[in-house]
């Protein structure tokens, strides 16, 4: 057989990664070196979307070697896994060899993994081998390609949103391999036109309403001035040293507060009734206002648009 006439096989690769993360109260965390790679997952398939290979490995970070509680909860990674994980260079050497065996022109990601990985290299691995940098250079965000295929335009959707359209569970695993598998599945589903068109329409409506709601919403959480603790603190500043146990309900102002909440709830109900459309829906900007009223009263939001 003449090898020059033989068609060279090509493959698709799907990539996901998890990174070090923290909350503001994690004082031990070196914020100058945040966003280090913690784990990578890759799925390789042929041009017919037949699964060929999968790869997963945790990575031992250089700087923030101790996981925050938030990071462990989000990713499911344990400190033991990270302590015993191979180095950044060892993992990328395995990826390099894998891509030599299964050549790809692009490695597809969802969202900002391409940017985050390149930023990690520039900030935390400046002297990494050039062949590893080339792997990062192959990463391409497939978000707009798939959303254009469904909606005719590029829109911002989460991986869990795409899973919903494809009839999968509406959640993100935050495990590098599982999320890479999900990206492979939703890409196959969309390119083969097997996604749920009714769900796609419902999702577009939900995102539209959700974005308007958050555009008009003013209070992310109850203002501090309406909390019980701040009220008691103000009493102490005014010379009242009564503890909560010493203050009777009628003296603490609880009765007027309950009355205010009752009147406000009546107002919210009346406003919703007045603004309800013929199809039974309420404009998201009205729902945002209703939740702002609740926030001012120290109550939890209830009217943020939800997906069916």
Residue pairs with C-beta under 8 A, 6 or more apart in sequence:
8 103
9 46
9 103
10 47
10 103
10 104
10 105
11 44
11 45
11 46
11 47
11 52
11 102
11 103
11 104
12 44
12 45
12 46
12 47
12 49
12 104
12 106
12 108
12 184
12 187
13 42
13 43
13 44
13 99
13 102
13 104
13 106
13 107
13 108
13 138
14 42
14 43
14 44
14 45
14 107
14 108
14 109
14 180
14 181
14 183
14 184
14 187
15 40
15 41
15 42
15 107
15 108
15 109
15 113
15 139
15 180
15 183
16 40
16 41
16 42
16 109
16 110
16 113
16 176
16 177
16 179
16 180
16 183
17 37
17 38
17 39
17 40
17 41
17 113
17 116
17 117
17 176
18 37
18 38
18 39
18 74
18 75
18 77
18 174
18 175
18 176
19 34
19 35
19 36
19 37
19 38
19 116
19 120
20 29
20 33
20 34
20 35
20 36
20 38
20 61
20 64
20 67
20 68
20 71
21 34
21 35
21 68
21 70
21 71
21 74
22 29
22 31
22 34
22 64
22 68
22 70
22 71
23 68
23 69
23 70
26 68
26 69
26 70
28 66
29 64
29 68
30 63
30 64
32 63
33 62
33 63
33 64
33 123
33 124
34 64
35 116
35 119
35 120
35 123
35 124
36 61
36 62
36 63
36 64
36 120
36 124
37 59
37 61
37 88
37 91
37 117
37 120
38 58
38 59
38 61
38 67
38 71
38 75
38 77
38 82
39 56
39 57
39 58
39 59
39 75
39 77
39 85
39 175
39 176
40 55
40 56
40 57
40 59
40 91
40 95
40 176
41 54
41 55
41 56
41 175
41 176
41 177
41 178
41 179
41 180
41 181
42 53
42 54
42 55
42 56
42 95
42 98
42 107
42 177
42 180
43 51
43 53
43 54
43 55
43 177
43 180
43 181
43 183
43 184
44 51
44 52
44 53
44 54
44 55
44 98
44 102
44 104
45 51
45 52
45 184
45 188
46 52
49 184
49 187
49 188
49 191
49 192
51 184
52 102
53 98
53 102
54 177
54 180
54 181
55 94
55 95
55 98
55 177
56 176
56 177
57 85
57 86
57 91
57 94
58 77
58 81
58 82
58 85
58 86
59 85
59 86
59 87
59 88
59 91
60 82
60 83
60 84
60 85
60 86
60 87
60 88
61 82
61 88
61 124
62 88
62 124
62 125
63 124
65 82
65 83
66 79
67 77
67 78
67 79
67 82
71 77
72 78
72 79
74 174
75 174
75 175
76 174
76 175
88 125
88 128
89 128
89 129
89 132
92 128
92 129
92 132
92 135
93 132
95 132
95 135
96 131
96 132
96 135
99 135
99 138
104 138
105 138
106 138
106 139
106 140
107 135
107 138
107 139
107 140
108 139
108 140
108 141
108 142
108 183
108 187
109 139
109 140
109 141
109 142
109 183
110 141
110 142
110 143
110 159
110 162
110 179
110 183
111 141
111 143
111 158
111 159
112 141
113 139
113 141
114 136
114 139
114 140
114 141
117 136
117 139
118 136
118 137
118 139
121 128
121 132
121 133
121 136
142 183
142 187
143 154
143 156
143 157
144 154
146 162
146 186
146 187
146 190
147 153
147 154
147 155
147 156
147 157
148 154
149 190
149 191
150 165
150 190
150 195
150 200
151 200
151 204
155 204
155 207
157 203
157 207
158 172
159 172
159 179
159 182
159 183
159 186
160 170
160 171
160 172
161 170
161 203
161 207
162 186
162 190
163 169
163 170
163 171
163 172
163 182
163 185
163 186
164 170
164 199
164 203
164 307
165 186
165 190
165 195
165 196
165 199
165 200
165 203
166 185
166 186
166 189
166 190
166 194
166 195
166 196
167 189
167 195
167 196
167 199
168 182
168 185
168 186
170 307
172 179
172 182
173 179
173 182
186 195
189 195
202 307
202 308
203 307
206 305
206 306
206 307
206 308
209 284
209 305
210 284
210 304
210 305
212 283
212 284
212 285
212 288
213 284
213 285
213 287
213 288
213 303
213 304
213 305
214 288
215 285
215 288
216 284
216 285
216 288
216 289
217 288
217 291
217 292
217 301
218 288
218 292
219 291
219 292
219 295
219 296
221 295
222 295
222 296
222 297
222 298
222 299
223 295
223 296
224 230
226 296
226 297
226 298
227 298
228 244
231 252
231 253
232 244
235 242
235 247
242 251
244 252
249 255
260 297
261 297
261 299
264 293
264 294
264 297
267 293
268 290
268 293
268 294
271 286
271 289
271 290
272 282
272 286
272 290
275 282
275 283
275 286
276 282
277 283
282 303
284 305
287 303
287 304
287 305
288 303
290 302
290 303
291 301
291 302
291 303
291 304
294 300
294 301
294 302
295 301
